[in-house]
Amino acid sequence: MIDAWGAHRIFVSPVWMLVPLLFMLVGMPGSRSDAAEVPVSAPVVEAVRISGTINPAVAAFVTEQLDRVNREKPAAFLLELDTPGGLDLAMRQIVKAVLGSQVPVVVFVGPAGARAASAGALITLAADFAGMAPGTNIGAAHPVSIGGGRDNGDDVLMGKVVEDAAAYARSLAMRRGRNPVWAEKMVRDSVSIAAHEALQRQVVDLVAENRTELLRMLHGRTYRRGDEIRQLVCQDATVKFSGMDWRQKILNTISDPNVAYMLLLLGLLGIFFEISQPGVVLPGAVGAMALLLALFAFQTLPVNYVGMLLIVLALVLFVLEVKVTSFGMLTVGGLISMTFGSLMLFEHTEPFMRLSRAVIAGTAVVTAGFCLLVAWFVVRAQRRRVVSGQEGMAGLRGETLTEVYRDGQIFVRGEYWSAYADEPIPAGETVEVVRMAQGLRLEVRRPKPVHTVVNTHPMSGSDKENIP
């Protein structure tokens, strides 16, 4: 027979044994409640910013970043754009990379006040999704000859260039489902339109105030990759910007016309100093590097080689000013040649492809000051008394050690010299060197007497009384 305590013990013991088991079940990592609380990682959007001209350095940077993101597979690739245009070859390199990307490419013309002109307009047309900020514009994609701003020199050739660019813009717009008519007008008629008008004309897909609103509006939109329709997921995405490395920054900087111009002058001056003073090495090395960098930059710029030759002529005239007595006329000619050469060096309709007038004026002033400083040093050196060599002996004074006439010996500047004179000079007298003759013999003479100033005014009466 089981007593009451025994019955209670039999009933309670299994219950207490189940308590640890319940805790274990609740704490297991595979429980449904814990799985529901695991946060889902936010999508990542890789981004780069282009603010300036489209040149080979920028094209290499963008294509390199697109290659990287296609390996890492983020949600999208964002290209923030603010450009006045640039080189056609660099633009086509970026467009090829955009069209070949498996990751969706978003181009955003922003912030407010930015523009996607010329080459930037075609890059915008090539994107999977194109957006603009209010207060921005797109267009003016008419091709310009790299040799200058005038495109009427060869009508047939320029007509082919325009037709090619128009067909390219039209094909890009049709590939992305945008308005091909307006894309072609941007090329043929240099049409430029504002953000809201571009949205109405279906040149871009949307207008957003900022990057955050842009990604929110793009979330859920679809894009095509081959025969597959994909959906863009970018809600609350983390935007990671990448910048140029030091090498790309240097190449991008020297592509500026003003920087390339200064590198050209530095290179020519460095090589000139190395030729005029052989063995210094440093000016020649620096000049050669600067000249090579300038030549690299010139392949992306509309260089007029007549202007470059005028700059070289100016440097030649400056060198001749030091060698030839022209009373400053060669320097004036060099300044005129440098000014005209600088004005003609880069010819283009776009201001970002031309030299700054302030840079030209500053270079002319600095060059003129340098030439005047060199001329002043040369004149001062020519007027200074010679202190060494045969010419430096003339005018020195010494003492005769023996009688000097046809032959003799004197002591000058701590040394013993053989000397002769036109008249006998006894030993122990002071003599003046006339010149150094052949055989290291000195011609001497008695020093010229120092003339004293004599008062020729008549004495007054008081003065006469003071005379003893």
Secondary structure, DSSP 8 states (H G I E B T S, - for coil): ---HHHHHHHHHHHHHHHHHHHHHHHH-TT-HHHHHTS-----EEEEEEEES-B-HHHHHHHHHHHHHHHHH--SEEEEEEEB--B-HHHHHHHHHHHHT-SS-EEEEE-STT-EEETHHHHHHHHSSEEEE-TT-EEE------TT-S---S-HHHHHHHHHHHHHHHHHHHHHTT--HHHHHHHHHS--EEEHHHHHHTTSSSEE-SSHHHHHHHHTT-EEEETTEEEE---TT-EEEE----HHHHHHHHHTSHHHHHHHHHHHHHHHHHHHHSTT--HHHHHHHHHHHHHHHHHTTS-B-HHHHHHHHHHHHHHHHHHHS--TTHHHHHHHHHHHHHHHHHB--SSGGGS--HHHHHHHHHHHHHHHHHHHHHHHHHHHS---SHHHHHTT-EEEESS-BSSS-EEEETTEEEEEEESS-B-TT-EEEEEEEETTTEEEEE-----------S---HHHHHT--
